[in-house]
């Protein structure tokens, strides 16, 4: 962990990432990307948004209009696990209205709770660790 990685204002926890569509043509698919954790995690979220933008996804700050919801997590922050689980339960309700919606959890917390989130609780459709972000478009 780099010095300063923990220096994220608590009010930014759960912040939706939004980037302007600059290069690739849009596919019409919208992605909602929410971040929890350290400063490095927020930086990773910007990289993830850029990767997905390159394959045609546009970011939205409104999770109800998203085709893909990604939650980038970090276990370092206090109470992060509980907050993230509550958000995933909320997103699961959206799937009742939009069967095409894909919900994914990314980051170190995702790896730690993969089995329970994916198989037991069925809160997510995909789990991606921090070393596999570049594989997201193929998942």
FENSULQUI-V778435 format. One record per residue. N is the residue number from 0. OMEGA is omega in degrees with one decimal (* if undefined). NEAR is the number of other ideal C-beta (glycine too) atoms within 12 Angstrom. D_CENTER is the distance of its C-alpha to the mean C-alpha in Angstrom with 1 decimal. Layout:
n->N omega->OMEGA near->NEAR d_center->D_CENTER
n->N omega->OMEGA near->NEAR d_center->D_CENTER
This chain:
n->0 omega->-178.8 near->15 d_center->20.3
n->1 omega->177.2 near->11 d_center->21.7
n->2 omega->179.4 near->9 d_center->23.7
n->3 omega->-178.2 near->12 d_center->21.9
n->4 omega->-177.8 near->18 d_center->18.5
n->5 omega->-174.0 near->19 d_center->18.8
n->6 omega->174.8 near->17 d_center->20.0
n->7 omega->177.1 near->25 d_center->17.2
n->8 omega->-177.3 near->13 d_center->18.6
n->9 omega->-179.6 near->17 d_center->17.6
n->10 omega->178.8 near->7 d_center->17.3
n->11 omega->179.7 near->20 d_center->14.2
n->12 omega->-178.4 near->29 d_center->12.2
n->13 omega->-178.9 near->32 d_center->9.6
n->14 omega->176.8 near->25 d_center->10.3
n->15 omega->179.0 near->30 d_center->8.8
n->16 omega->177.4 near->36 d_center->9.1
n->17 omega->174.9 near->24 d_center->12.0
n->18 omega->177.6 near->25 d_center->14.1
n->19 omega->177.1 near->13 d_center->17.4
n->20 omega->-174.5 near->24 d_center->18.1
n->21 omega->-168.2 near->13 d_center->20.8
n->22 omega->-171.9 near->12 d_center->21.8
n->23 omega->175.9 near->19 d_center->20.7
n->24 omega->-178.8 near->14 d_center->21.8
n->25 omega->174.6 near->21 d_center->19.4
n->26 omega->-174.8 near->18 d_center->19.2
n->27 omega->178.6 near->14 d_center->18.8
n->28 omega->-179.6 near->26 d_center->15.3
n->29 omega->-178.9 near->32 d_center->12.8
n->30 omega->173.2 near->45 d_center->9.1
n->31 omega->-176.6 near->40 d_center->7.3
n->32 omega->-177.4 near->44 d_center->4.4
n->33 omega->-175.8 near->43 d_center->4.9
n->34 omega->174.2 near->40 d_center->6.2
n->35 omega->173.3 near->43 d_center->8.8
n->36 omega->-173.7 near->40 d_center->11.6
n->37 omega->180.0 near->34 d_center->14.0
n->38 omega->178.9 near->25 d_center->14.8
n->39 omega->179.0 near->26 d_center->14.0
n->40 omega->178.0 near->41 d_center->10.3
n->41 omega->175.6 near->33 d_center->10.3
n->42 omega->176.5 near->24 d_center->12.3
n->43 omega->179.9 near->35 d_center->10.1
n->44 omega->176.7 near->40 d_center->7.4
n->45 omega->176.4 near->23 d_center->10.5
n->46 omega->178.9 near->26 d_center->11.5
n->47 omega->179.3 near->39 d_center->8.5
n->48 omega->178.9 near->38 d_center->9.3
n->49 omega->177.9 near->28 d_center->12.8
n->50 omega->-178.0 near->30 d_center->12.7
n->51 omega->175.6 near->43 d_center->11.4
n->52 omega->179.7 near->30 d_center->13.9
n->53 omega->177.9 near->23 d_center->16.6
n->54 omega->170.2 near->25 d_center->16.4
n->55 omega->177.4 near->21 d_center->16.7
n->56 omega->171.4 near->34 d_center->13.5
n->57 omega->179.8 near->31 d_center->13.8
n->58 omega->175.4 near->37 d_center->11.3
n->59 omega->175.5 near->28 d_center->12.2
n->60 omega->-179.8 near->20 d_center->12.2
n->61 omega->-176.1 near->17 d_center->13.4
n->62 omega->-178.2 near->31 d_center->11.1
n->63 omega->178.8 near->19 d_center->14.5
n->64 omega->-175.7 near->21 d_center->15.1
n->65 omega->170.9 near->33 d_center->11.9
n->66 omega->-179.1 near->31 d_center->12.5
n->67 omega->175.6 near->40 d_center->9.0
n->68 omega->177.4 near->42 d_center->6.1
n->69 omega->177.2 near->47 d_center->2.6
n->70 omega->-179.9 near->51 d_center->2.4
n->71 omega->-168.7 near->46 d_center->3.9
n->72 omega->176.0 near->45 d_center->7.3
n->73 omega->-177.2 near->36 d_center->10.9
n->74 omega->-173.9 near->24 d_center->14.0
n->75 omega->-174.1 near->24 d_center->16.2
n->76 omega->178.7 near->32 d_center->15.9
n->77 omega->177.7 near->15 d_center->18.3
n->78 omega->-177.6 near->16 d_center->17.2
n->79 omega->-177.3 near->33 d_center->13.5
n->80 omega->-179.1 near->27 d_center->13.8
n->81 omega->179.7 near->18 d_center->15.5
n->82 omega->-178.5 near->25 d_center->13.4
n->83 omega->178.0 near->38 d_center->10.2
n->84 omega->178.5 near->25 d_center->12.5
n->85 omega->177.8 near->19 d_center->14.0
n->86 omega->179.8 near->33 d_center->10.9
n->87 omega->176.2 near->37 d_center->10.3
n->88 omega->176.9 near->21 d_center->14.0
n->89 omega->179.6 near->22 d_center->13.8
n->90 omega->178.1 near->33 d_center->11.5
n->91 omega->177.1 near->26 d_center->13.9
n->92 omega->177.4 near->18 d_center->16.7
n->93 omega->-179.1 near->26 d_center->15.3
n->94 omega->176.8 near->25 d_center->15.7
n->95 omega->-179.9 near->11 d_center->19.4
n->96 omega->-177.0 near->14 d_center->19.8
n->97 omega->-175.6 near->21 d_center->17.9
n->98 omega->179.1 near->11 d_center->18.4
n->99 omega->-177.3 near->15 d_center->16.8
n->100 omega->175.9 near->27 d_center->13.3
n->101 omega->179.1 near->30 d_center->10.9
n->102 omega->-179.9 near->40 d_center->8.2
n->103 omega->176.8 near->38 d_center->6.3
n->104 omega->-175.9 near->43 d_center->5.5
n->105 omega->171.9 near->46 d_center->5.7
n->106 omega->-173.1 near->43 d_center->8.5
n->107 omega->177.4 near->31 d_center->11.8
n->108 omega->179.2 near->36 d_center->11.4
n->109 omega->179.1 near->40 d_center->10.0
n->110 omega->-177.1 near->22 d_center->13.2
n->111 omega->-175.0 near->21 d_center->15.4
n->112 omega->-175.1 near->28 d_center->14.7
n->113 omega->-175.3 near->25 d_center->14.2
n->114 omega->-176.9 near->15 d_center->17.5
n->115 omega->-177.6 near->20 d_center->17.4
n->116 omega->-174.3 near->34 d_center->14.0
n->117 omega->-171.5 near->21 d_center->14.6
n->118 omega->-176.1 near->13 d_center->18.4
n->119 omega->-177.0 near->11 d_center->19.8
n->120 omega->-178.9 near->18 d_center->17.8
n->121 omega->179.2 near->18 d_center->16.1
n->122 omega->-178.2 near->32 d_center->13.1
n->123 omega->177.2 near->37 d_center->10.8
n->124 omega->178.4 near->26 d_center->11.9
n->125 omega->178.9 near->26 d_center->10.5
n->126 omega->-177.0 near->36 d_center->9.8
n->127 omega->178.1 near->36 d_center->9.6
n->128 omega->-175.7 near->25 d_center->11.2
n->129 omega->-179.6 near->30 d_center->11.3
n->130 omega->-174.3 near->14 d_center->14.3
n->131 omega->-178.0 near->23 d_center->13.1
n->132 omega->-177.8 near->29 d_center->10.6
n->133 omega->178.0 near->20 d_center->13.6
n->134 omega->-175.5 near->19 d_center->14.0
n->135 omega->-178.3 near->34 d_center->11.0
n->136 omega->-178.6 near->23 d_center->13.4
n->137 omega->179.4 near->12 d_center->15.9
n->138 omega->* near->21 d_center->13.8
